[in-house]
Amino acid sequence: MDSVAQDLFRGVLPFLHVAEERSFRRGAARLGVTPAAVSKAVAALEEDLGVRLLERTSRRVALTPAGEAYLERCRDAVAHLRAGRELVARAQGEPKGELRVTLSHILGRPLVAALPRFVSRYPGIDLRLELSDRVSGLIGEDQDVALRVGPLADSGLVARRLRRTRWVTVAAPSYLARRGEPRTADELAGHACLGFVTPRGRVAEWAFEGRASVPPRGVRLDRGDLLMDAALAGLGVAQVVDFMVEAPLAEGRLIEVLEGHGTEGPPIHALFPPGRRRSRRVRAFLEHVGDVFGVDSTAERD
């Protein structure tokens, strides 16, 4: 690098501050240095340029015509440099890189439906999603975060509860028009009930406030999203966690039955390998998850 390039900005900031303040003392105060250091820097700049920029007297500092012209160019240059610095700082602060997420099947549909917003906001994140209900292999598979619904096994991972849920019992209008609406849990015995088969091969029982669980009878499926599809198709009554059916209920495609008898459902947790939850990518993703699933005020915070 030649000496001109090396000296290009030497003395520019001292000159700029002195010129704007019309004082070596106040200019030095803005830079946090002594007036003598500022005076030396401005003198060196004038020597490099071969022109006097400031007229100095014991009472005041004034700009020469050359100084006035140079001041305007200095302001522009410094403004551009500061803007560039801020741009680079913001870019460095944006989450970027690969983010590998494993999530329970029933979380997949609402999360994927909202992904365009996440991708638009964080274009630097290369997101990889895997639908799985397993937890034990998370660290070995080098996943960054897992989202799970239900009780947690001791996996050696850091857990953060995101949301509580409630069980809701729903059916399509077409089904209720054919079979009528059950008014009590006991009346479900006369209805087609859609059962969920757990990863352990058991049919999950239905729970209601103030009474024992009711085992469903009828079509059984091992995927929560397919269970909801079956209910939407009018195949029977289903009991699901509330976040799965918020949109169909609001749109009238499903109707809640036995309303007021629902009970607390399984919580949603985020799981992390130790030391990874402070990652910018993970924190950005969890913020998005909170928007999608409506993290409640009782959720545990970092």
ZABAZA-596969 format. One record per residue (C-alpha): residue number from 1; residue in one letter; x, y, z. Coordinates in steps of 0.001 Angstrom, whole numbers. Example, Ala and Ser with C-alpha at 12.3 -4.5 7.8 and 13.67 -1.06 7.14 Angstrom:
<nodes>
NODE | n | res | c1 | c2 | c3
NODE | 1 | A | 12300 | -4500 | 7800
NODE | 2 | S | 13670 | -1060 | 7140
</nodes>
This chain:
<nodes>
NODE | n | res | c1 | c2 | c3
NODE | 1 | M | 0 | 0 | 0
NODE | 2 | D | 1465 | 3386 | -997
NODE | 3 | S | 1947 | 6305 | 1380
NODE | 4 | V | -929 | 8286 | -164
NODE | 5 | A | -3362 | 5466 | 617
NODE | 6 | Q | -1955 | 5082 | 4104
NODE | 7 | D | -2299 | 8814 | 4832
NODE | 8 | L | -5663 | 9261 | 3115
NODE | 9 | F | -7692 | 9579 | 6323
NODE | 10 | R | -4977 | 10726 | 8677
NODE | 11 | G | -6104 | 13920 | 10359
NODE | 12 | V | -9582 | 13885 | 8732
NODE | 13 | L | -11575 | 13298 | 11922
NODE | 14 | P | -9554 | 15805 | 13973
NODE | 15 | F | -10050 | 18415 | 11240
NODE | 16 | L | -13770 | 17580 | 10931
NODE | 17 | H | -14434 | 17973 | 14650
NODE | 18 | V | -12381 | 21147 | 14999
NODE | 19 | A | -14057 | 22680 | 11953
NODE | 20 | E | -17549 | 21829 | 13212
NODE | 21 | E | -16822 | 23073 | 16739
NODE | 22 | R | -14708 | 26035 | 15615
NODE | 23 | S | -12458 | 25119 | 18532
NODE | 24 | F | -9436 | 22846 | 19033
NODE | 25 | R | -10420 | 22288 | 22662
NODE | 26 | R | -13987 | 21211 | 21909
NODE | 27 | G | -12860 | 19170 | 18907
NODE | 28 | A | -10345 | 17360 | 21099
NODE | 29 | A | -13044 | 16709 | 23703
NODE | 30 | R | -15219 | 14970 | 21081
NODE | 31 | L | -12309 | 12708 | 20163
NODE | 32 | G | -11201 | 12116 | 23743
NODE | 33 | V | -7651 | 13364 | 23136
NODE | 34 | T | -5648 | 16451 | 24048
NODE | 35 | P | -5898 | 19771 | 22120
NODE | 36 | A | -2170 | 19474 | 21374
NODE | 37 | A | -2686 | 16086 | 19673
NODE | 38 | V | -5535 | 17485 | 17565
NODE | 39 | S | -3502 | 20552 | 16589
NODE | 40 | K | -607 | 18329 | 15517
NODE | 41 | A | -2898 | 16070 | 13447
NODE | 42 | V | -4530 | 19007 | 11640
NODE | 43 | A | -1153 | 20591 | 10937
NODE | 44 | A | 85 | 17299 | 9443
NODE | 45 | L | -3035 | 17106 | 7261
NODE | 46 | E | -2484 | 20655 | 5979
NODE | 47 | E | 1131 | 19800 | 5215
NODE | 48 | D | 65 | 16680 | 3273
NODE | 49 | L | -2494 | 18680 | 1273
NODE | 50 | G | -188 | 21648 | 782
NODE | 51 | V | -2913 | 24100 | 1757
NODE | 52 | R | -4088 | 25871 | 4895
NODE | 53 | L | -7517 | 24690 | 6018
NODE | 54 | L | -7967 | 26702 | 9204
NODE | 55 | E | -7155 | 30253 | 10248
NODE | 56 | R | -6122 | 30251 | 13908
NODE | 57 | T | -6148 | 33192 | 16300
NODE | 58 | S | -6022 | 33347 | 20073
NODE | 59 | R | -9798 | 33820 | 20182
NODE | 60 | R | -11271 | 31804 | 17306
NODE | 61 | V | -10812 | 29239 | 14567
NODE | 62 | A | -12140 | 29955 | 11074
NODE | 63 | L | -12245 | 27959 | 7875
NODE | 64 | T | -10361 | 29090 | 4807
NODE | 65 | P | -12141 | 28742 | 1415
NODE | 66 | A | -10157 | 25549 | 842
NODE | 67 | G | -11140 | 24386 | 4331
NODE | 68 | E | -14835 | 24946 | 3644
NODE | 69 | A | -14677 | 22901 | 436
NODE | 70 | Y | -12695 | 20126 | 2101
NODE | 71 | L | -15075 | 20036 | 5085
NODE | 72 | E | -18056 | 19187 | 2875
NODE | 73 | R | -16175 | 16327 | 1239
NODE | 74 | C | -15011 | 15067 | 4623
NODE | 75 | R | -18554 | 15026 | 5951
NODE | 76 | D | -19731 | 12988 | 2975
NODE | 77 | A | -16833 | 10533 | 3249
NODE | 78 | V | -17268 | 9993 | 6989
NODE | 79 | A | -21034 | 9560 | 6591
NODE | 80 | H | -20474 | 6867 | 3943
NODE | 81 | L | -17877 | 5116 | 6074
NODE | 82 | R | -20175 | 5080 | 9096
NODE | 83 | A | -23067 | 3762 | 6990
NODE | 84 | G | -20830 | 998 | 5644
NODE | 85 | R | -19692 | 82 | 9138
NODE | 86 | E | -23287 | -138 | 10363
NODE | 87 | L | -24245 | -2268 | 7363
NODE | 88 | V | -21434 | -4727 | 8033
NODE | 89 | A | -22252 | -4817 | 11752
NODE | 90 | R | -25895 | -5611 | 11008
NODE | 91 | A | -24871 | -8306 | 8544
NODE | 92 | Q | -22575 | -9870 | 11126
NODE | 93 | G | -25415 | -9809 | 13640
NODE | 94 | E | -27887 | -11596 | 11353
NODE | 95 | P | -28236 | -15310 | 12084
NODE | 96 | K | -26702 | -17384 | 9314
NODE | 97 | G | -25568 | -20906 | 8576
NODE | 98 | E | -27178 | -24337 | 8822
NODE | 99 | L | -29840 | -24989 | 11457
NODE | 100 | R | -30949 | -28588 | 11920
NODE | 101 | V | -34273 | -29063 | 13663
NODE | 102 | T | -36087 | -32255 | 14556
NODE | 103 | L | -39739 | -31956 | 15539
NODE | 104 | S | -42711 | -34126 | 16390
NODE | 105 | H | -44987 | -34982 | 13493
NODE | 106 | I | -47962 | -33036 | 14861
NODE | 107 | L | -45883 | -29855 | 14937
NODE | 108 | G | -44828 | -30170 | 11313
NODE | 109 | R | -47895 | -28892 | 9482
NODE | 110 | P | -48448 | -25577 | 11340
NODE | 111 | L | -44722 | -24871 | 11427
NODE | 112 | V | -44148 | -25512 | 7718
NODE | 113 | A | -47190 | -23416 | 6816
NODE | 114 | A | -45544 | -20444 | 8545
NODE | 115 | L | -42033 | -21007 | 7138
NODE | 116 | P | -42256 | -18401 | 4333
NODE | 117 | R | -42225 | -15681 | 6993
NODE | 118 | F | -39178 | -17198 | 8716
NODE | 119 | V | -37246 | -17678 | 5450
NODE | 120 | S | -38000 | -14114 | 4383
NODE | 121 | R | -36842 | -12680 | 7695
NODE | 122 | Y | -33690 | -14834 | 8014
NODE | 123 | P | -32421 | -15554 | 4488
NODE | 124 | G | -28989 | -16478 | 5841
NODE | 125 | I | -30281 | -19506 | 7754
NODE | 126 | D | -30128 | -22805 | 5903
NODE | 127 | L | -32954 | -24683 | 7647
NODE | 128 | R | -33112 | -28495 | 7730
NODE | 129 | L | -36265 | -30064 | 9210
NODE | 130 | E | -36693 | -33696 | 10210
NODE | 131 | L | -40015 | -35063 | 11443
NODE | 132 | S | -39383 | -37582 | 14192
NODE | 133 | D | -40716 | -38378 | 17643
NODE | 134 | R | -37410 | -39777 | 18888
NODE | 135 | V | -35310 | -37780 | 21359
NODE | 136 | S | -32508 | -40066 | 22422
NODE | 137 | G | -30454 | -39669 | 19228
NODE | 138 | L | -30509 | -35875 | 19139
NODE | 139 | I | -26903 | -35262 | 20209
NODE | 140 | G | -25462 | -38105 | 18125
NODE | 141 | E | -27245 | -36834 | 15006
NODE | 142 | D | -25829 | -33343 | 15555
NODE | 143 | Q | -29230 | -31659 | 15626
NODE | 144 | D | -29373 | -28115 | 16949
NODE | 145 | V | -32829 | -28175 | 18504
NODE | 146 | A | -35714 | -30578 | 18960
NODE | 147 | L | -39372 | -29645 | 19420
NODE | 148 | R | -41384 | -32254 | 21264
NODE | 149 | V | -44931 | -32610 | 22561
NODE | 150 | G | -45552 | -34578 | 25752
NODE | 151 | P | -43608 | -35744 | 28787
NODE | 152 | L | -39844 | -35782 | 28481
NODE | 153 | A | -37536 | -38691 | 29129
NODE | 154 | D | -34143 | -38107 | 30747
NODE | 155 | S | -32082 | -37464 | 27630
NODE | 156 | G | -29190 | -35382 | 28954
NODE | 157 | L | -30503 | -32390 | 26985
NODE | 158 | V | -31426 | -28910 | 28165
NODE | 159 | A | -35221 | -28462 | 28076
NODE | 160 | R | -37256 | -25273 | 27824
NODE | 161 | R | -41042 | -25409 | 28013
NODE | 162 | L | -42608 | -23279 | 25293
NODE | 163 | R | -46322 | -23696 | 25817
NODE | 164 | R | -48999 | -25500 | 27752
NODE | 165 | T | -51789 | -27098 | 25728
NODE | 166 | R | -55329 | -28362 | 26244
NODE | 167 | W | -57127 | -31381 | 24860
NODE | 168 | V | -60096 | -30491 | 22660
NODE | 169 | T | -62634 | -32880 | 21189
NODE | 170 | V | -63733 | -32063 | 17643
NODE | 171 | A | -65745 | -33333 | 14708
NODE | 172 | A | -66639 | -32104 | 11233
NODE | 173 | P | -70080 | -30527 | 10643
NODE | 174 | S | -70843 | -33297 | 8123
NODE | 175 | Y | -70237 | -35993 | 10754
NODE | 176 | L | -72360 | -34247 | 13375
NODE | 177 | A | -75155 | -33780 | 10858
NODE | 178 | R | -75217 | -37565 | 10335
NODE | 179 | R | -74608 | -38825 | 13852
NODE | 180 | G | -75615 | -36012 | 16145
NODE | 181 | E | -73501 | -34251 | 18767
NODE | 182 | P | -72422 | -36109 | 21904
NODE | 183 | R | -73444 | -34226 | 25060
NODE | 184 | T | -71483 | -36277 | 27580
NODE | 185 | A | -68325 | -38387 | 27493
NODE | 186 | D | -70424 | -41500 | 28021
NODE | 187 | E | -72276 | -40833 | 24742
NODE | 188 | L | -68985 | -41261 | 22845
NODE | 189 | A | -69498 | -45002 | 23135
NODE | 190 | G | -72077 | -44672 | 20355
NODE | 191 | H | -69818 | -42653 | 18058
NODE | 192 | A | -66962 | -43319 | 15646
NODE | 193 | C | -63899 | -42213 | 17593
NODE | 194 | L | -60574 | -41646 | 15872
NODE | 195 | G | -57741 | -43034 | 17966
NODE | 196 | F | -54069 | -42081 | 18010
NODE | 197 | V | -51501 | -44887 | 18189
NODE | 198 | T | -48449 | -43826 | 20205
NODE | 199 | P | -44857 | -44656 | 19134
NODE | 200 | R | -45013 | -47528 | 21641
NODE | 201 | G | -47979 | -49015 | 19824
NODE | 202 | R | -50608 | -48119 | 22388
NODE | 203 | V | -53870 | -46347 | 21651
NODE | 204 | A | -53871 | -43073 | 23550
NODE | 205 | E | -56777 | -42667 | 25948
NODE | 206 | W | -59024 | -39634 | 25924
NODE | 207 | A | -59183 | -37434 | 28986
NODE | 208 | F | -61895 | -35127 | 30285
NODE | 209 | E | -62077 | -32811 | 33264
NODE | 210 | G | -63336 | -34556 | 36354
NODE | 211 | R | -63534 | -38119 | 35049
NODE | 212 | A | -61415 | -41074 | 34021
NODE | 213 | S | -59976 | -41469 | 30529
NODE | 214 | V | -62179 | -42840 | 27754
NODE | 215 | P | -60517 | -45299 | 25344
NODE | 216 | P | -61534 | -44523 | 21756
NODE | 217 | R | -63090 | -47095 | 19440
NODE | 218 | G | -62914 | -46832 | 15674
NODE | 219 | V | -60274 | -45884 | 13108
NODE | 220 | R | -56757 | -45677 | 14536
NODE | 221 | L | -53821 | -43742 | 13101
NODE | 222 | D | -50210 | -43252 | 14174
NODE | 223 | R | -49833 | -39714 | 12796
NODE | 224 | G | -51409 | -36692 | 14446
NODE | 225 | D | -51709 | -34778 | 11174
NODE | 226 | L | -53540 | -37703 | 9555
NODE | 227 | L | -55807 | -37897 | 12585
NODE | 228 | M | -56843 | -34315 | 11959
NODE | 229 | D | -57324 | -35033 | 8247
NODE | 230 | A | -59625 | -37913 | 9154
NODE | 231 | A | -61686 | -35663 | 11398
NODE | 232 | L | -61905 | -33012 | 8673
NODE | 233 | A | -63090 | -35689 | 6252
NODE | 234 | G | -65992 | -36503 | 8565
NODE | 235 | L | -64792 | -39974 | 9615
NODE | 236 | G | -65492 | -39424 | 13285
NODE | 237 | V | -64766 | -37590 | 16505
NODE | 238 | A | -61133 | -36855 | 17453
NODE | 239 | Q | -59425 | -35573 | 20564
NODE | 240 | V | -56379 | -33483 | 19741
NODE | 241 | V | -54234 | -30766 | 21286
NODE | 242 | D | -55611 | -27270 | 20806
NODE | 243 | F | -52939 | -25777 | 18532
NODE | 244 | M | -53627 | -28421 | 15858
NODE | 245 | V | -57182 | -27249 | 15227
NODE | 246 | E | -57142 | -23502 | 15895
NODE | 247 | A | -57551 | -22637 | 12209
NODE | 248 | P | -60178 | -25310 | 11333
NODE | 249 | L | -62241 | -24306 | 14379
NODE | 250 | A | -62051 | -20612 | 13483
NODE | 251 | E | -63039 | -21402 | 9884
NODE | 252 | G | -65922 | -23688 | 10887
NODE | 253 | R | -64420 | -26788 | 9252
NODE | 254 | L | -64385 | -28465 | 12663
NODE | 255 | I | -66671 | -27983 | 15665
NODE | 256 | E | -65667 | -28511 | 19279
NODE | 257 | V | -67896 | -30960 | 21133
NODE | 258 | L | -68093 | -31523 | 24859
NODE | 259 | E | -66860 | -27960 | 25206
NODE | 260 | G | -65992 | -27127 | 28782
NODE | 261 | H | -64963 | -30711 | 29572
NODE | 262 | G | -61442 | -30411 | 28157
NODE | 263 | T | -58421 | -30895 | 30352
NODE | 264 | E | -54768 | -29918 | 30314
NODE | 265 | G | -52813 | -31443 | 27461
NODE | 266 | P | -49146 | -32256 | 26879
NODE | 267 | P | -46687 | -29337 | 26974
NODE | 268 | I | -44485 | -28319 | 24042
NODE | 269 | H | -40762 | -28323 | 24834
NODE | 270 | A | -37651 | -27235 | 23014
NODE | 271 | L | -34580 | -29401 | 23656
NODE | 272 | F | -30963 | -28427 | 23076
NODE | 273 | P | -27594 | -30090 | 23335
NODE | 274 | P | -25751 | -28366 | 26206
NODE | 275 | G | -24267 | -25012 | 25166
NODE | 276 | R | -26251 | -24634 | 21955
NODE | 277 | R | -29342 | -22700 | 23042
NODE | 278 | R | -27492 | -19364 | 22948
NODE | 279 | S | -26918 | -19696 | 19208
NODE | 280 | R | -28361 | -16797 | 17172
NODE | 281 | R | -29897 | -19307 | 14787
NODE | 282 | V | -31592 | -21246 | 17572
NODE | 283 | R | -32909 | -18110 | 19262
NODE | 284 | A | -34284 | -16774 | 15974
NODE | 285 | F | -36016 | -20081 | 15312
NODE | 286 | L | -37552 | -20221 | 18786
NODE | 287 | E | -38884 | -16695 | 18359
NODE | 288 | H | -40577 | -17891 | 15178
NODE | 289 | V | -41940 | -20975 | 16958
NODE | 290 | G | -43408 | -18695 | 19606
NODE | 291 | D | -45226 | -16714 | 16920
NODE | 292 | V | -46599 | -19893 | 15322
NODE | 293 | F | -47763 | -21724 | 18423
NODE | 294 | G | -48549 | -18762 | 20666
NODE | 295 | V | -46112 | -19192 | 23549
NODE | 296 | D | -48024 | -18497 | 26742
NODE | 297 | S | -47068 | -16230 | 29627
NODE | 298 | T | -46267 | -19157 | 31925
NODE | 299 | A | -43679 | -20650 | 29573
NODE | 300 | E | -40199 | -21008 | 30999
NODE | 301 | R | -37696 | -18434 | 29756
NODE | 302 | D | -33967 | -18659 | 29178
</nodes>
